[in-house]
Every structure is written in structure tokens, then in C-alpha cells.
Amino acid sequence: MNMVFADTSFYLALLNPRDEWNVQAQEAHRMVEDIPLTSAPQVTICLYGIQNIMTILPTLETKRLVLRPFSLSDAKDVQRLAGDWAVADTTARIPHPYEDGLAEEWISCHEAEFRKGKCVNFAIALKSEGAFIGAIALMDIAKDHKAELGYWIGKPYWNMGYCTEAAGNVVRYAFETLQLKRVTSHHLSRNPASGRVMQKVGMSHEGTRRAEMLKWGKLEDVELYGILASDWAERPGKT
């Protein structure tokens, strides 16, 4: 079975992997008057560095996807897709069964965590039709240092390359906009498809932690991955 999930917290956190000169830059300029209105990357970095006053949840686009902030209207789709046993089985904390109200509770905490500069949560949606298909995250952000990548994709959308497409752009954002030095991720050893996503975006296998996670009463081995900014800078195409 091919499953593409990073084995990370249910409370995923994401960051915009795209540097755009758009409304976000204009809003940033209004909030911080001494930021030159010249390019989105500078504005975004400046906002992140000034007391972590990140207040505008970003949106990005890839060839086939839109990574956008969650809204409460996504809650039913989150419950339906994340609550699938096949999805919950390969992630750290997604519950099964997925009870009513949990998705709303999760979505409601996103903005506060974003403003703290610790995480940003993004819904993955198909550009062609707007359908919600999963989530991707950078979380546990340590300013100027590192963050952890996490993701899950709903079962109807497996084996289509969506996770790799989103993950590559999130890693780009981590290094080129947030100026982080390291991005890590991990997955259950029995879920090698997730490891292939990490490899495709340039991550290297850094080791195995045996019996690292207790999942539904069973000890699980975990595979560790990471990539440095210097690795990313040398990566052809950087996607």
C-alpha cells in the first residue's frame, strides 16, 4: 500500500513556499512603515524578524495546487479524509474514529500559532476544482535555525504526486524566505512511500529510531530525514 504521510503531530503547521509580490507585501508595508515596498521576500522576512508579528496568513500556488489557510468550512472534509483509518494509521496523532468538533478545534488554533511565529497551517487544494485534499506543514519553527515538515493526503488522492509537489515548495519557502538552516521530517518505517516524498525533495536519510513511537498499543520504528540550506542551494531545479 502506497501512503504518503510524514509521521508528525496531528496539529500540523505550514509555511508559504512561494515568494510573491502581491497583496501580502502591501499589507506588510501598511503594518511596518519602514519596510521598503520593493519585493515580497524582503517584506516577509522582515515581518518574521520583527517580534514575530506575522499576521497575514499566506497563500501559495504550485502547478496543480493551491496551499491556503484553513477555514472552518474545511472541517467536514478534514474529518472525512483525516478520519479515514488508512490515513490515521500512518500518522502520529490523528485520532480514529475522528470525533465531531475536533477539526473545528484544530482549525481555530491556526491563526494564534501563526502569529507566534511557530507554525503556519495550510490546506492543500486542487487548483482546477478547489477540492480540499490534505494538509502540509512546517512546525516547531526555531527562528533562523530549523523546522519540521509534516503532511497528509486523503486516500482518494494518493499516488498522484500531490504530496511531493507541495512539499518541495514548502521546503523552498523554509530556506529562501524564512532563511532557515535545516528542515527535518520523519515517518513510520512501515510507510516507505512517505520516505520517497522526502527523498524527492532533497532530504537525506539520517537514521532510524527503534521503538520510537507507541501507535495504537504497538511500538513503531521511525525513519529520520533532514536537509540543510546548503544542500538545497546545490539542488538542481530546487523543486
SULQUI-V608785 format. One record per pair of residues at least 12 apart in sequence whose ideal C-beta (glycine too) atoms are under 8 Angstrom apart, sorted by the first residue. I is the first residue (numbers start at 1). GAP is how many residues later the second one is. D is the distance in Angstrom with one decimal. If there is no record, write none. Layout:
i = <I/I>
gap = <GAP/GAP>
d = <D/D>
//
This chain:
i = <1/2/2/2/3/3/3/3/3/3/3/4/4/4/4/4/4/4/4/4/5/5/5/5/5/5/5/5/5/6/6/6/6/6/6/6/6/6/6/6/7/7/7/7/7/7/7/7/7/7/8/8/8/8/8/8/8/8/8/8/9/9/9/9/10/10/10/10/10/10/10/11/11/11/11/11/12/12/12/12/12/12/12/12/12/13/13/13/13/13/13/13/13/13/13/13/14/14/14/14/14/14/14/14/14/14/14/15/15/15/15/15/15/15/15/15/15/15/15/15/16/16/16/16/16/16/16/16/16/17/17/17/17/17/17/17/17/17/17/18/18/18/18/18/18/19/19/19/19/19/19/19/20/20/21/21/22/24/24/24/24/24/25/25/25/25/25/27/28/28/28/28/28/29/31/31/31/32/32/32/32/35/41/41/44/44/44/45/45/45/48/48/48/49/52/52/52/52/53/54/54/54/54/55/57/57/57/57/57/58/60/60/60/61/62/62/62/62/63/63/64/64/64/64/64/65/65/65/65/65/65/65/66/66/66/66/66/67/67/67/67/67/67/67/67/68/68/68/69/69/69/69/70/70/70/70/70/70/71/71/72/72/72/74/74/74/74/75/75/75/76/77/78/78/78/78/78/79/79/79/79/80/81/81/81/81/81/81/82/82/82/82/82/82/83/83/83/83/84/84/86/87/87/87/87/89/89/90/90/90/90/90/91/92/92/94/107/117/117/118/118/118/119/119/119/119/119/120/120/121/121/122/122/122/123/124/124/124/124/124/132/133/133/133/133/133/134/134/134/134/134/134/134/135/135/136/136/136/136/136/136/136/137/137/137/137/138/138/138/138/138/141/141/144/144/144/145/145/145/146/146/146/146/146/147/147/147/147/147/148/148/148/148/149/149/149/149/149/149/149/149/150/151/151/151/151/163/164/164/164/167/167/167/167/168/168/168/168/169/171/171/171/171/171/172/172/172/175/175/175/179/180/181/181/182/182/182/182/183/183/183/184/184/184/184/185/185/185/185/186/186/186/186/187/187/187/188/188/188/188/188/188/189/189/189/189/189/190/190/195/195/198/199/201/201/202/202/202/202/203/203/203/204/204/204/204/205/205/205/206/206/206/207/207/208/208/208/208/209/209/209>
gap = <85/156/157/191/83/84/87/155/188/190/191/147/149/154/159/160/189/190/192/193/82/85/86/146/147/148/182/186/189/85/143/144/145/146/179/180/181/188/191/192/83/84/85/179/180/181/184/187/206/215/83/84/129/131/140/141/142/143/177/178/83/84/130/141/72/81/82/83/84/85/96/82/95/98/108/128/107/109/123/124/125/127/138/139/140/100/105/106/107/108/124/125/126/127/128/137/53/105/106/107/108/121/122/123/124/125/156/43/104/105/107/122/123/126/132/155/158/159/162/163/28/42/43/44/51/104/106/157/161/43/50/151/152/153/154/155/156/157/160/40/42/43/151/154/155/20/21/22/25/154/157/158/20/40/18/19/18/16/19/20/32/34/12/14/15/18/19/29/15/16/18/19/28/14/16/22/24/14/15/18/21/12/135/136/14/133/134/132/133/134/69/95/130/94/63/64/65/91/62/60/61/63/66/60/12/53/54/57/63/62/62/109/113/66/65/103/104/107/64/102/62/63/64/98/101/59/60/61/62/97/100/101/58/59/60/61/64/55/56/57/58/69/99/102/103/54/55/57/41/52/53/54/37/40/51/52/53/65/36/52/32/35/36/29/33/49/58/28/29/32/27/55/25/28/29/54/57/19/21/23/24/74/51/52/53/73/74/75/12/16/21/53/70/72/12/13/14/15/70/71/69/65/66/67/68/126/127/97/98/100/101/104/61/121/123/58/14/24/26/21/22/23/18/19/20/21/22/17/18/14/16/13/14/15/12/12/27/29/38/42/22/20/21/23/24/29/17/18/19/20/23/28/29/16/17/13/14/15/27/30/31/34/12/13/14/33/12/32/35/36/45/37/39/35/36/37/35/36/37/34/35/36/37/38/27/31/33/36/37/35/36/37/38/18/21/22/25/34/35/36/49/35/12/15/16/46/34/33/36/37/30/31/33/34/32/33/70/71/70/12/30/31/56/61/60/66/67/54/57/58/50/49/47/48/44/45/46/47/20/43/44/22/40/41/42/13/18/40/41/36/37/38/39/35/36/38/25/27/32/33/34/35/19/31/32/33/34/30/31/28/30/27/26/26/38/25/29/30/33/22/23/24/21/22/23/27/18/19/20/18/19/20/16/17/13/14/15/16/12/13/15>
d = <7.4/6.0/5.4/4.4/6.8/7.8/5.0/6.7/5.3/5.1/6.7/7.5/5.5/6.4/4.2/7.8/5.0/5.5/7.8/5.3/6.7/4.8/5.2/6.5/4.5/7.0/6.9/6.6/5.3/7.9/6.1/4.5/5.1/7.6/4.8/6.7/5.5/5.6/7.6/7.4/6.5/5.9/5.3/5.6/4.5/4.9/7.0/7.0/7.1/6.4/7.2/5.9/7.1/7.0/6.3/7.6/3.1/7.9/7.1/7.0/5.7/5.5/6.7/6.7/7.8/6.8/6.9/3.8/4.8/7.4/7.1/7.5/6.3/7.2/7.9/7.5/7.8/5.9/5.0/7.2/3.5/6.5/5.0/7.2/7.5/6.4/6.9/2.4/5.8/5.6/4.4/5.9/3.3/7.5/7.4/7.5/6.8/7.2/4.8/5.2/3.6/7.2/5.4/4.3/5.9/7.9/6.6/7.8/7.9/4.7/7.9/8.0/4.2/7.4/7.3/6.3/5.1/6.2/7.8/6.4/7.8/3.4/6.9/4.7/7.0/6.9/7.5/5.4/7.3/5.6/7.3/7.6/3.4/4.5/6.9/4.7/3.2/7.4/7.7/7.8/3.7/6.7/6.2/7.7/6.5/7.7/5.2/4.3/7.1/7.6/6.5/5.5/5.1/7.4/5.9/4.7/6.5/6.3/7.3/7.2/5.3/5.8/6.6/7.3/4.5/4.6/7.8/5.1/4.2/7.1/7.4/5.3/7.0/6.8/7.5/7.1/6.7/6.6/6.7/6.3/7.7/7.7/7.1/5.5/7.6/5.3/8.0/6.4/7.2/6.3/6.4/7.2/6.3/7.6/7.2/6.3/3.2/7.4/7.3/5.8/6.0/5.7/7.7/6.1/4.0/7.6/6.8/5.9/6.8/7.2/7.8/6.3/7.4/6.5/7.8/5.0/6.5/5.4/7.9/6.7/6.7/5.6/7.1/7.1/6.4/5.8/6.7/6.6/5.8/6.4/6.0/5.7/7.9/4.8/7.7/5.2/7.7/4.3/7.2/5.9/7.7/6.6/6.1/7.3/7.6/6.3/5.5/6.3/6.9/7.2/6.7/7.1/4.6/5.8/5.7/7.4/4.8/7.8/7.2/8.0/5.9/5.8/7.4/7.5/6.6/5.6/5.5/3.9/4.8/6.1/7.4/4.3/4.0/7.3/7.3/7.6/7.7/5.0/7.4/7.1/4.8/7.8/7.5/7.4/6.7/3.3/7.2/7.8/5.2/6.1/7.6/7.8/6.4/7.6/7.7/6.4/6.4/2.9/6.9/5.2/5.2/5.7/7.9/6.8/6.2/8.0/7.9/7.5/5.7/7.8/4.6/7.1/5.8/6.6/7.5/7.2/7.7/6.4/6.5/7.3/6.9/5.4/6.7/6.8/4.4/7.2/6.2/7.7/6.8/6.9/6.4/6.6/5.9/7.1/6.1/5.7/8.0/7.2/6.7/5.4/8.0/6.1/5.3/7.8/4.4/6.3/6.7/5.3/3.9/5.4/6.7/7.3/7.3/6.5/5.9/7.6/7.3/4.1/7.5/4.7/6.4/5.7/6.8/4.4/6.5/7.7/8.0/6.0/7.7/5.7/7.2/7.4/7.5/6.5/7.1/7.2/6.5/5.7/6.8/5.8/6.3/4.0/6.7/6.6/5.8/7.6/5.8/5.8/7.7/7.3/5.1/6.2/8.0/6.5/6.3/6.8/7.9/5.5/7.0/4.2/7.8/6.8/5.7/6.9/6.2/7.6/5.1/5.1/4.8/6.5/5.7/7.6/7.9/4.9/7.4/4.5/7.8/4.4/7.2/5.6/5.2/7.0/6.7/6.7/7.5/5.9/7.2/4.8/4.7/7.6/7.8/6.8/6.5/5.0/6.2/7.2/5.5/7.2/7.5/6.8/5.4/8.0/7.2/6.7/4.5/5.4/6.4/4.9/7.5/5.2/6.2/5.1/6.5/7.0/5.5/7.8/7.2/7.3/5.2/7.3/6.3/7.6/6.6/7.0/3.9/6.5/5.5/7.2/7.9/5.6/6.9/4.3/7.7/7.4/7.9/5.1/6.0/6.2/4.9/4.1/6.1/4.5/6.6/6.4/6.6/7.4/6.5/7.2/5.9/4.6/6.2/5.1/7.8/4.9/5.9/7.0/5.7/7.0/6.8/4.8/6.6>
//
